[in-house]
Amino acid sequence: MTEEKKLIDNPKCIVLDLGSSFVRVGISGSDNATKTFKTNSPNLHVNSKTPNTQAIQKGKHLDFEKIKTILNYSLSVTNTEEEETKQKVMVVDCLFTRLEDRERICEFLFTNFGVEKVYFARQQLITKFLFQIGSALVLHISNTTSVVPIYQDRVISHAIVKQNYGAYEVTQCLVDLLTKSGNDLTQLGGDPVDIIGNLQKKLSFVSLNPQSEVYKKKVIKIKKKQMGTNNNTNELVAISATNEFFYCMEFLFDPKRYQTNKKNYLGIIEMLKKSLLKAPILCRAELIAEICLSGEFCSSKGLKERIVLELKKEFQGYSIDPEINYSSIQKNSEWKAASYLAKNVLKEDYWLEKNDFESKRSQAISEKFF
Protein backbone atom coordinates (compact mmCIF):
# COMPACT_ATOMS: atom_id res chain seq x y z
CA MET A 1 0.00 0.00 0.00
CA THR A 2 1.38 3.40 -0.95
CA GLU A 3 1.62 6.28 1.45
CA GLU A 4 -1.17 8.17 -0.35
CA LYS A 5 -3.64 5.33 0.37
CA LYS A 6 -2.95 5.30 4.10
CA LEU A 7 -5.75 7.48 5.37
CA ILE A 8 -5.45 9.48 8.57
CA ASP A 9 -8.35 10.17 10.90
CA ASN A 10 -7.48 13.76 11.77
CA PRO A 11 -9.43 15.78 14.33
CA LYS A 12 -11.99 18.03 12.67
CA CYS A 13 -11.00 21.50 11.52
CA ILE A 14 -12.56 24.48 9.75
CA VAL A 15 -12.30 24.46 5.94
CA LEU A 16 -12.51 27.88 4.30
CA ASP A 17 -12.82 28.10 0.50
CA LEU A 18 -12.34 31.72 -0.57
CA GLY A 19 -13.35 32.49 -4.15
CA SER A 20 -13.73 35.67 -6.17
CA SER A 21 -17.52 35.43 -6.13
CA PHE A 22 -18.44 32.89 -3.45
CA VAL A 23 -17.12 31.69 -0.09
CA ARG A 24 -17.79 28.23 1.30
CA VAL A 25 -17.04 27.38 4.91
CA GLY A 26 -17.65 24.28 7.01
CA ILE A 27 -16.14 21.41 8.95
CA SER A 28 -13.70 18.85 7.54
CA GLY A 29 -15.13 15.41 6.89
CA SER A 30 -18.51 16.75 5.78
CA ASP A 31 -19.89 16.41 2.25
CA ASN A 32 -21.34 19.91 2.17
CA ALA A 33 -20.28 23.35 3.33
CA THR A 34 -22.08 24.76 6.38
CA LYS A 35 -22.52 28.10 4.64
CA THR A 36 -22.11 29.44 1.09
CA PHE A 37 -22.42 33.16 0.41
CA LYS A 38 -21.42 35.84 -2.08
CA THR A 39 -18.31 37.88 -1.34
CA ASN A 40 -20.13 41.08 -2.31
CA SER A 41 -23.23 40.38 -0.21
CA PRO A 42 -24.49 43.72 1.19
CA ASN A 43 -25.14 42.05 4.57
CA LEU A 44 -21.38 41.61 4.99
CA HIS A 45 -20.44 45.19 4.25
CA VAL A 46 -23.12 47.35 5.83
CA ASN A 47 -20.57 49.81 7.20
CA SER A 48 -18.21 49.62 4.24
CA LYS A 49 -17.50 52.68 2.13
CA THR A 50 -17.69 50.51 -1.00
CA PRO A 51 -20.46 47.97 -0.26
CA ASN A 52 -21.06 46.85 -3.84
CA THR A 53 -17.50 45.97 -4.86
CA GLN A 54 -15.88 42.58 -4.53
CA ALA A 55 -13.15 42.02 -1.98
CA ILE A 56 -11.42 39.60 -4.32
CA GLN A 57 -11.38 39.78 -8.09
CA LYS A 58 -9.13 37.86 -10.44
CA GLY A 59 -6.72 37.25 -7.59
CA LYS A 60 -6.35 40.99 -6.93
CA HIS A 61 -7.29 42.03 -3.45
CA LEU A 62 -9.27 45.19 -3.89
CA ASP A 63 -10.21 45.69 -0.26
CA PHE A 64 -8.41 43.73 2.46
CA GLU A 65 -10.71 45.17 5.13
CA LYS A 66 -13.54 43.38 3.35
CA ILE A 67 -11.52 40.18 3.30
CA LYS A 68 -11.18 40.49 7.07
CA THR A 69 -14.95 40.97 7.31
CA ILE A 70 -15.48 37.85 5.19
CA LEU A 71 -13.12 35.85 7.41
CA ASN A 72 -14.89 37.14 10.51
CA TYR A 73 -18.31 36.19 9.17
CA SER A 74 -17.11 32.82 7.85
CA LEU A 75 -15.70 31.70 11.17
CA SER A 76 -18.84 32.83 13.03
CA VAL A 77 -21.21 30.61 11.02
CA THR A 78 -19.43 27.26 11.24
CA ASN A 79 -21.79 26.15 14.02
CA THR A 80 -19.16 24.41 16.11
CA GLU A 81 -18.49 24.77 19.80
CA GLU A 82 -15.54 22.38 19.79
CA GLU A 83 -12.46 24.38 20.70
CA GLU A 84 -10.10 21.93 19.01
CA THR A 85 -12.01 22.31 15.72
CA LYS A 86 -11.94 26.11 15.85
CA GLN A 87 -8.19 26.12 16.47
CA LYS A 88 -7.32 24.73 13.01
CA VAL A 89 -8.24 26.41 9.72
CA MET A 90 -7.49 25.10 6.23
CA VAL A 91 -7.68 27.84 3.59
CA VAL A 92 -8.31 26.71 0.01
CA ASP A 93 -6.28 29.46 -1.58
CA CYS A 94 -6.24 29.34 -5.36
CA LEU A 95 -6.36 33.16 -5.12
CA PHE A 96 -4.06 33.80 -2.17
CA THR A 97 -0.81 32.58 -3.67
CA ARG A 98 1.40 35.57 -2.82
CA LEU A 99 3.53 35.32 0.30
CA GLU A 100 2.47 38.74 1.62
CA ASP A 101 -1.24 37.89 1.31
CA ARG A 102 -0.83 34.63 3.20
CA GLU A 103 1.07 36.48 5.90
CA ARG A 104 -1.77 38.97 6.37
CA ILE A 105 -4.37 36.21 6.56
CA CYS A 106 -2.29 34.26 9.08
CA GLU A 107 -1.85 37.33 11.23
CA PHE A 108 -5.59 37.99 11.23
CA LEU A 109 -6.54 34.38 12.03
CA PHE A 110 -3.92 33.91 14.75
CA THR A 111 -4.56 37.30 16.38
CA ASN A 112 -8.35 37.53 16.34
CA PHE A 113 -9.80 34.03 16.53
CA GLY A 114 -7.65 31.91 18.77
CA VAL A 115 -6.53 29.85 15.78
CA GLU A 116 -3.46 27.74 16.55
CA LYS A 117 -2.75 26.12 13.17
CA VAL A 118 -3.28 27.12 9.52
CA TYR A 119 -2.85 25.19 6.29
CA PHE A 120 -2.99 26.68 2.76
CA ALA A 121 -4.27 24.07 0.31
CA ARG A 122 -2.96 24.69 -3.20
CA GLN A 123 -5.44 24.44 -6.04
CA GLN A 124 -3.37 21.73 -7.73
CA LEU A 125 -3.69 19.49 -4.68
CA ILE A 126 -7.48 19.89 -4.63
CA THR A 127 -7.58 19.14 -8.37
CA LYS A 128 -5.72 15.88 -7.84
CA PHE A 129 -8.15 14.61 -5.21
CA LEU A 130 -11.15 15.90 -7.17
CA PHE A 131 -10.41 13.80 -10.25
CA GLN A 132 -8.65 10.83 -8.62
CA ILE A 133 -6.43 10.50 -11.68
CA GLY A 134 -2.94 9.18 -12.31
CA SER A 135 -1.82 11.18 -15.34
CA ALA A 136 -3.70 13.87 -17.28
CA LEU A 137 -3.83 17.49 -18.34
CA VAL A 138 -6.53 19.15 -16.24
CA LEU A 139 -8.21 22.16 -17.88
CA HIS A 140 -10.17 24.19 -15.34
CA ILE A 141 -12.35 27.18 -16.25
CA SER A 142 -13.77 29.34 -13.47
CA ASN A 143 -12.86 32.92 -12.55
CA THR A 144 -9.56 32.20 -14.26
CA THR A 145 -8.46 29.45 -16.64
CA SER A 146 -5.66 27.01 -15.91
CA VAL A 147 -4.03 23.82 -17.18
CA VAL A 148 -2.54 21.60 -14.48
CA PRO A 149 -0.46 18.59 -15.64
CA ILE A 150 -0.61 15.62 -13.27
CA TYR A 151 1.79 12.76 -13.93
CA GLN A 152 1.49 9.53 -11.95
CA ASP A 153 -0.35 11.28 -9.10
CA ARG A 154 2.12 14.18 -8.94
CA VAL A 155 1.57 17.75 -10.07
CA ILE A 156 4.25 19.05 -12.46
CA SER A 157 4.28 22.54 -10.94
CA HIS A 158 6.64 24.22 -13.41
CA ALA A 159 4.36 23.20 -16.32
CA ILE A 160 1.18 24.77 -14.94
CA VAL A 161 -0.25 27.40 -17.30
CA LYS A 162 -2.71 30.05 -16.09
CA GLN A 163 -4.58 32.84 -17.82
CA ASN A 164 -6.46 35.69 -16.18
CA TYR A 165 -9.77 35.16 -17.96
CA GLY A 166 -12.62 32.77 -17.40
CA ALA A 167 -16.36 32.24 -17.39
CA TYR A 168 -17.16 35.90 -16.76
CA GLU A 169 -15.34 37.04 -19.91
CA VAL A 170 -17.08 34.39 -22.02
CA THR A 171 -20.47 35.60 -20.78
CA GLN A 172 -19.45 39.22 -21.30
CA CYS A 173 -18.54 38.28 -24.87
CA LEU A 174 -22.06 36.92 -25.38
CA VAL A 175 -23.57 40.09 -23.89
CA ASP A 176 -21.47 42.22 -26.28
CA LEU A 177 -22.46 40.10 -29.30
CA LEU A 178 -26.17 40.26 -28.43
CA THR A 179 -25.93 44.03 -27.92
CA LYS A 180 -24.20 44.51 -31.29
CA SER A 181 -27.06 42.55 -32.88
CA GLY A 182 -29.48 45.22 -31.73
CA ASN A 183 -30.76 43.78 -28.43
CA ASP A 184 -31.33 46.27 -25.61
CA LEU A 185 -30.27 44.22 -22.59
CA THR A 186 -30.91 47.11 -20.18
CA GLN A 187 -34.57 46.09 -20.43
CA LEU A 188 -33.79 42.96 -18.45
CA GLY A 189 -33.88 44.99 -15.23
CA GLY A 190 -30.72 43.49 -13.74
CA ASP A 191 -27.08 42.78 -14.47
CA PRO A 192 -27.04 41.44 -18.06
CA VAL A 193 -24.01 39.23 -17.33
CA ASP A 194 -25.83 37.44 -14.50
CA ILE A 195 -29.09 37.04 -16.41
CA ILE A 196 -27.58 36.07 -19.76
CA GLY A 197 -25.08 33.80 -17.98
CA ASN A 198 -27.90 31.53 -16.77
CA LEU A 199 -29.27 31.39 -20.31
CA GLN A 200 -25.82 30.74 -21.77
CA LYS A 201 -25.34 27.55 -19.76
CA LYS A 202 -28.47 26.11 -21.39
CA LEU A 203 -28.05 27.30 -24.98
CA SER A 204 -24.37 27.80 -25.75
CA PHE A 205 -22.42 25.17 -27.66
CA VAL A 206 -19.05 24.78 -29.33
CA SER A 207 -19.05 24.51 -33.12
CA LEU A 208 -16.61 22.18 -34.86
CA ASN A 209 -16.50 24.64 -37.77
CA PRO A 210 -17.78 28.08 -36.72
CA GLN A 211 -17.13 29.63 -40.13
CA SER A 212 -19.59 27.30 -41.87
CA GLU A 213 -22.10 26.86 -39.05
CA VAL A 214 -25.70 27.34 -40.23
CA TYR A 215 -27.22 30.30 -38.42
CA LYS A 216 -30.64 29.60 -36.96
CA LYS A 217 -32.47 32.65 -35.72
CA LYS A 218 -33.96 32.31 -32.27
CA VAL A 219 -36.25 34.55 -30.28
CA ILE A 220 -35.83 33.93 -26.58
CA LYS A 221 -38.18 35.37 -24.00
CA ILE A 222 -36.75 36.15 -20.56
CA LYS A 223 -38.63 37.29 -17.48
CA LYS A 224 -37.64 40.81 -16.53
CA LYS A 225 -36.04 41.30 -13.12
CA GLN A 226 -37.57 43.60 -10.56
CA MET A 227 -35.11 46.47 -10.29
CA GLY A 228 -32.78 46.15 -7.31
CA THR A 229 -33.86 42.59 -6.45
CA ASN A 230 -33.40 39.03 -7.69
CA ASN A 231 -37.15 38.58 -8.14
CA ASN A 232 -38.67 38.06 -11.57
CA THR A 233 -41.65 40.04 -12.84
CA ASN A 234 -44.33 38.72 -15.19
CA GLU A 235 -43.07 40.98 -17.97
CA LEU A 236 -41.19 39.18 -20.76
CA VAL A 237 -38.25 40.63 -22.69
CA ALA A 238 -37.60 39.19 -26.18
CA ILE A 239 -33.97 38.52 -27.15
CA SER A 240 -33.16 37.85 -30.81
CA ALA A 241 -30.12 35.67 -31.52
CA THR A 242 -28.50 33.91 -34.48
CA ASN A 243 -24.84 32.88 -34.14
CA GLU A 244 -24.12 34.53 -30.78
CA PHE A 245 -24.56 31.42 -28.65
CA PHE A 246 -21.74 29.55 -30.34
CA TYR A 247 -19.59 32.53 -31.37
CA CYS A 248 -19.20 33.52 -27.71
CA MET A 249 -17.59 30.13 -26.98
CA GLU A 250 -14.89 30.96 -29.53
CA PHE A 251 -13.52 33.31 -26.88
CA LEU A 252 -12.04 30.25 -25.17
CA PHE A 253 -10.06 29.37 -28.29
CA ASP A 254 -9.03 32.89 -29.35
CA PRO A 255 -9.63 35.53 -26.62
CA LYS A 256 -7.68 38.26 -28.41
CA ARG A 257 -10.04 38.09 -31.39
CA TYR A 258 -13.00 39.25 -29.31
CA GLN A 259 -11.35 41.62 -26.85
CA THR A 260 -8.31 43.58 -27.98
CA ASN A 261 -7.17 44.09 -24.38
CA LYS A 262 -6.69 40.30 -24.22
CA LYS A 263 -4.08 40.33 -27.00
CA ASN A 264 -1.46 38.59 -24.87
CA TYR A 265 -3.80 35.87 -23.63
CA LEU A 266 -3.59 32.27 -24.80
CA GLY A 267 -6.60 30.25 -25.90
CA ILE A 268 -7.24 26.88 -24.27
CA ILE A 269 -5.56 24.89 -27.08
CA GLU A 270 -2.43 27.05 -26.82
CA MET A 271 -2.51 26.57 -23.05
CA LEU A 272 -2.74 22.79 -23.34
CA LYS A 273 0.12 22.72 -25.85
CA LYS A 274 2.32 25.01 -23.75
CA SER A 275 1.75 22.98 -20.59
CA LEU A 276 2.50 19.73 -22.43
CA LEU A 277 5.74 21.05 -23.94
CA LYS A 278 6.91 22.41 -20.57
CA ALA A 279 6.52 18.94 -19.05
CA PRO A 280 9.42 16.43 -19.24
CA ILE A 281 9.53 14.57 -22.56
CA LEU A 282 9.04 11.16 -20.95
CA CYS A 283 5.76 12.34 -19.38
CA ARG A 284 4.11 13.79 -22.48
CA ALA A 285 2.58 10.65 -24.00
CA GLU A 286 0.67 9.85 -20.81
CA LEU A 287 -0.37 13.48 -20.26
CA ILE A 288 -1.83 13.98 -23.76
CA ALA A 289 -3.65 10.64 -23.57
CA GLU A 290 -6.20 12.03 -21.11
CA ILE A 291 -7.56 15.55 -20.67
CA CYS A 292 -9.93 16.34 -17.82
CA LEU A 293 -12.28 19.31 -17.94
CA SER A 294 -13.70 20.99 -14.86
CA GLY A 295 -15.48 24.18 -13.93
CA GLU A 296 -17.75 26.27 -16.13
CA PHE A 297 -18.72 25.07 -19.64
CA CYS A 298 -16.91 21.72 -19.18
CA SER A 299 -19.98 19.78 -20.33
CA SER A 300 -20.87 22.15 -23.18
CA LYS A 301 -21.98 20.40 -26.33
CA GLY A 302 -19.14 20.08 -28.83
CA LEU A 303 -16.32 21.16 -26.48
CA LYS A 304 -14.72 17.71 -26.15
CA GLU A 305 -14.83 17.08 -29.90
CA ARG A 306 -13.45 20.54 -30.75
CA ILE A 307 -10.51 20.15 -28.35
CA VAL A 308 -9.57 16.79 -29.92
CA LEU A 309 -9.89 18.27 -33.42
CA GLU A 310 -7.72 21.31 -32.62
CA LEU A 311 -5.06 19.28 -30.81
CA LYS A 312 -4.71 16.93 -33.76
CA LYS A 313 -4.14 19.97 -35.98
CA GLU A 314 -1.50 21.30 -33.57
CA PHE A 315 0.33 17.97 -33.45
CA GLN A 316 0.11 16.90 -37.09
CA GLY A 317 2.48 14.05 -37.79
CA TYR A 318 2.05 12.61 -34.30
CA SER A 319 -0.36 9.83 -33.47
CA ILE A 320 -2.46 11.30 -30.69
CA ASP A 321 -6.01 10.46 -29.70
CA PRO A 322 -6.70 12.12 -26.35
CA GLU A 323 -9.61 10.95 -24.24
CA ILE A 324 -11.56 13.93 -22.92
CA ASN A 325 -13.43 13.59 -19.64
CA TYR A 326 -15.28 16.12 -17.56
CA SER A 327 -16.35 16.23 -13.96
CA SER A 328 -20.01 15.25 -13.67
CA ILE A 329 -19.95 15.77 -9.92
CA GLN A 330 -22.09 18.57 -8.51
CA LYS A 331 -20.87 22.05 -7.63
CA ASN A 332 -19.75 20.98 -4.16
CA SER A 333 -17.22 18.51 -5.65
CA GLU A 334 -14.25 20.75 -4.89
CA TRP A 335 -15.58 21.24 -1.39
CA LYS A 336 -15.72 17.45 -0.87
CA ALA A 337 -12.14 17.10 -2.11
CA ALA A 338 -10.93 19.82 0.27
CA SER A 339 -12.93 18.35 3.16
CA TYR A 340 -11.47 14.88 2.52
CA LEU A 341 -7.95 16.29 2.25
CA ALA A 342 -8.19 18.02 5.64
CA LYS A 343 -9.77 15.07 7.44
CA ASN A 344 -7.93 12.08 5.98
CA VAL A 345 -4.66 13.12 4.35
CA LEU A 346 -2.89 16.08 5.99
CA LYS A 347 -0.34 15.14 8.62
CA GLU A 348 0.13 17.29 11.69
CA ASP A 349 3.56 18.52 10.63
CA TYR A 350 2.07 19.96 7.43
CA TRP A 351 0.32 22.70 9.39
CA LEU A 352 1.79 26.11 10.21
CA GLU A 353 1.67 26.66 13.96
CA LYS A 354 1.03 30.02 15.61
CA ASN A 355 4.28 30.04 17.58
CA ASP A 356 6.32 29.30 14.47
CA PHE A 357 4.58 32.12 12.59
CA GLU A 358 5.10 34.64 15.40
CA SER A 359 8.81 33.90 15.55
CA LYS A 360 9.61 33.72 11.82
CA ARG A 361 6.64 35.39 10.07
CA SER A 362 6.94 35.14 6.26
CA GLN A 363 9.91 32.78 6.51
CA ALA A 364 7.73 30.24 8.31
CA ILE A 365 5.06 30.47 5.57
CA SER A 366 7.68 30.12 2.86
CA GLU A 367 9.16 27.02 4.51
CA LYS A 368 5.77 25.33 4.77
CA PHE A 369 3.98 26.27 1.59
CA PHE A 370 6.48 27.43 -1.07
N, C-alpha and C positions, 0 to 999 in steps of 0.2 A: 504494500500500500504506500502510495506516495504521500509526501508531507501535506500536499494540498487537499487530500481526501480525509485527513485526520481532523475531524471537526472538534471545536472547542465549545464548551458550554459556558460562555462568558456571562458575568452578571449583566443585567440590563443597563442600557445607557440611553441618553437622548440622541436621536438622529435628526439632524437639521439640514434640509435640502434647500439651499438658497438659489433661486433662479432669477432671471431678469424680470419675468412677469408674475411667477407664482412662487410661494414658499410652502414646503411641506415639512411638518414636524411631528414626531411621535416617538415611540419607544422601540428599541431594537427587538427583533424577534417577532414583531407583528407584521401581518400582511398588508395593513393599510395605515396611512398616516392618521394621527389623531386629529390634525387640523390642516386644511389647505386654504390659502387665502392669497389675494392679489397683493403685490408689493406696493401698488399705488392706491390701495383701498383708503378712502377718505377717513374711515374710522381710526386708522393708524396714525394719521397725521393732522389731527384736529387743530393742534397749535402750531403746525408748521407754516413757515412763510411761503412755501411752494407745495401746497397739498396735492396738486394734480400731476406732479412729475414723478418719474420712477427713481427709486434710490439706486437701482442697478440697471444699466443698459449697455448691451454689447460688451460686458466686462469692464466698462468704465463706471467708476463710482461717483455719481453725480452729487450725492448728498450723504456723507457718512453719518450725519446725525440721524438721518432716516434709517440707515442700516442699523444703528444702535436701537432705534425704536422698534424695528422689525425683530431684532434679537430679543429685546425685552418682552415683546408680545408673544413671540414664539415659545419662549421658555415658561411663560405664565399659563399656557393653555395645554401643557402636556398631560395634565391630570394625573400626576404622580406625587405621592407623598413620601416615597422611598428616598431617603437621603443619599444612599449609595448610587441610585439611578441618576439623580440630579447632579452628581459630582463629576459625571463623565459625559462629554458632548462630542459626537462625531459630526463634522461639517462636510457635507458633500459639496466640494468647492471647484466645480468646473470654471467658475468665474473668478474666484479668489486665488489666483495662481502667483501673484506677485508677493515677494517676501514681506514688503512693508504693509500690505493689506492683511496678511495673515498675522503679523505682529499686532496690529491694531485690534483685530478681532480677539486674539488671545488675551490681550490686556483687558478688554472689556469683559470677557467671560470670566476671567480669573478674579478681577477686581470687584465685579458687581453681583455675581450670582453664586459665589461659593463653589465654583467649578474647580475641580482638582486635576482633571486630565482632559486633554483635547486631542482629537485625531482629525487630520485633513485627508479625506478620501479623494484621490485623484479620479478624474472622469474615466481614464483608461481602465482603472481597476474595476469600476462599476460596470463598464462595458463588457469586460471579460466575464463577470459573473452573470450578467444579464443574458448573454447568448450561450454560455456554456459551450464554447467552441475551442478547438485545438489550434487551427490555423485559418486565417481569413483576413480580408480587408473589410473593415467595418466603416460604412458610410453613414454618418449620423447628421440629420438635418433638424435643427431646432432654432434657437435664437441665433446661433452661428452654425457653420457647416464644417465637419471635420472628417478625415479619414484616419482611422487607427489600425495599423497592421499588427495582428496578433499571430505569432508563430509558435506552435507547440506550447500553448498556454502562457506565453510570455509576450508582453507588449514591447515592440521595437520602438522605443521612445524617440530616437533621432529621426525616424521615418514618418512621424505623425505630421499631417498637413492640415492646417486650419485656415479658414477664410471667414472674414467678419461680415457675412451675410447669411440669411436663413429664410425661414418661413415668412417672416414679416415682409421682406423685400419681394418675395414671389407674389404675395397677396397685393402689395402696393403696385406691382407691375400690372396685375389684373385690373385694379382700380383705375390706373392711368389709361390702360387700353380701352376700358369701357367708357371712360370720360371722353377720350378722343373720338369715340364712335358716336358721340352726341348724347350720351346718357347724363342726366343731371342727378348725381348721387347724393347731393345735399338734401334731396327730397326724402331720403331714407330716415331722417330724423335722428341719426346717431352717427358714430364713427364709421365711415364707409369701410375701412379696413377690417373692423370687427364683424360687421354685417356681411360683407362680401366674402370674408374668410370662411364663414360657416357654409356659404353656398359653394365656394370653391372646392371644399373637401368632397362634396357630393358630385360635382359636375366636371371638374378639371380632369384631363387625361394627357398622356404623353404620346405624341404622334411619332410614328416610325419615319415618316417623311413629311415634315411640316410644310414644305414648299408645294407639295402636290395634294395636300389634304383637301377633301371636298368640304366647302363651307356650308353648314346648315344653319340657317337663321333660326334663332330661338327667341321667344318672348317669355321672360320669367317674371312672375309676380311675387313681390316680397312685401310682407306686412311692415308698415311704417312703424318706427319706434316712437314712443312717447318721449318728447324732448326732455333730456336730463335724467331719464330712467332707463332701465332695461326692459320695460314692459312694452309689448306690442299693442298697436291700435288695430282697429278693424279696417283701416284704410290701406289699400294695396297700391304699391308703386311698381310700374312695369319697366323692366330692364330688357333692352334689345341687345342680343349678342350673336355674333357669327363665329369668328375664329379665336376670340379672346380667351376662351377657356382651355385651349391647348397652346396658344402662343405664349401665354404667361408662364407655362412650365418650361419654355425654352430658356428662361432666365437661368435655370439651374445649369444649363449646358453652355451658355454664353452670356454671363451677366453684363459684360461691357457693351453688348449690343443694345441693351435696353436702358441702361443708365450710364451715361458717360462718366460719372464720378466713380464708377466701378471698373475703370479701365485697367487697373492692375490686378483685378480679381481673377482667379482661375475658376473655370467651370468644373463640374463634378468629374468629368472624364479626365480632364487635365490633373485634377487632384489625385485621382486613383492612380494615374500613370506616374506622377511625381513620387507618391508614397512608395509605389512598387519599386521604382528605380533607385530610391534612397535605401531600400532594404538590402541586406547582403544577397549576393547572387544565388547562393545555395538555397535561400528561403523563397525565392520568387515564384517558383512553379507551384508550391503549395499555397501561397498567398493568393495568386490569381485564380486558383481553382475554385475558390468560394468567396463570394462577396455578400456581406450581410448588410441589410438596410434597416435603419431604425429612425424613429422620430417622425416628423411631419412628412406627408406625401409618400411614405415608404411603400404603401400598398396601392398607389395610384395606377390606374390601368395604363399599360404600355411602358411603364418605367423600367421594369426588369428587362424586357425585350430590347428597349432602346439602348440601355447600358451595354448589353452583350454586343449589339450591332456596332456601336461606336468603338468599343474596345477592340473588336476584331479589325476595324479599320486602322486603329492606332498601331496595332501589332501585326500588320500584314507580313506574311512570311513565317509567322510563328503559329504553331498549332495550339490555340487556346480555346477553351469552351467553358467559361466560368459558370458555376451554378450560383444563381442569385436567390437569396432567401431574405425574408423580412420578418420582423418581430410581430407576431399576431397576438402578443400578450397585451393586456389592457394598459391604460395610461399609468397605472401604479406599478408597472413592471420594474422601473428603475428604483422605485422606493423599496420594493421587495428585495432587490439585489443588494441595496445599501443596508437594509435591515438585517439580512442574512450575513453580510460581511461583518457587521459590528457584533452580532451575537455569536457567530460560529467560527470565525476565521482569525480575527485580529488577536494577536498575543499581547500580553500586558506591556512588554517592553517596546511595543510599537507606538504607544501613546506618549504625548508630551506632557510631563508633569509640571505643576505650578511652580514648584521650587526650582526646577531646572530652568524654566522660562525666566523667573525673576533674577536668577544669577547670571544668565548668559543671553537673555533676550533673543535677538534675531539669529544669533549663532546657534542657539538651541533649536530653533525652527528649521534652520538650514540643515543641521545635522540629522534631523528626523525625517524631513519631507522633501529635500532637494538632492 
